[in-house]
Amino acid sequence: MTAVDDTGDGTTPWSEVTPDAARRLLVAAVDAFADRGYHATTTRDIAGRAGMSPAALYIHYRTKEELLLRISRIGHLRALEVLERAAAEPGTAAHRLAGAVRSFVRWHAAQHTTARVVQYELDALGETARAEVVALRRRTDAVVRTLIEEGVRTGEFRVADVPGTTVAVLSLCTDVARWFNAAGRRTPDEVGALYADLVLRMVGHRTG
């Protein structure tokens, strides 16, 4: 497993992380956390994967938690940007919800190593760090909820419980990171298209 599946937008993975040594350590941490889990990973493991000494890690990151927070912050922001960009496209609520789900799922599939850490290691963060990430998750929730609410108002969707449906949609999308296999039979684009169709069915999309 390797954490090279980061951006999905043609840019250098983790390009905002500088200097190069800090980026190498962060990439190694993503790899280790996804492979072994946060709690089972030591700073020595991370430094070893980066080809550096354990002491070198503390030059750039004070703690293992600081590494996880930076990974979580960047990952959540990247996924949120993908979601917001698709949701802002012109068209009906159904068109934009489908596009948002397609893009969000595609990101979680193409960046499955990073996404697995971002989505499933939240509880390893302390209270203050967790609150920062939870705030980003609320912004993500708001994007999807707003699209569903709009579709209900326009009569495109039949949804009795918008908050509950929003949680279900986001859970469906993010869980792709748990099971996606780059060597599997479906590409990220294909999974994104499949899930967009499933979500429109979930919200009772009226085609006529």
Secondary structure, DSSP 8 states (H G I E B T S, - for coil): --S----SSSS-TTTTS-SHHHHHHHHHHHHHHHHH-TTT--HHHHHHHTTS-HHHHHHH-SSHHHHHHHHHHHHHHHHHHHHHHHHTSSS-HHHHHHHHHHHHHHHHHHTHHHHHHHHH-GGGS-HHHHHHHHHHHHHHHHHHHHHHHHHHHHTS---S-HHHHHHHHHHHHHTHHHH--TTSSS-HHHHHHHHHHHHHHHTT----
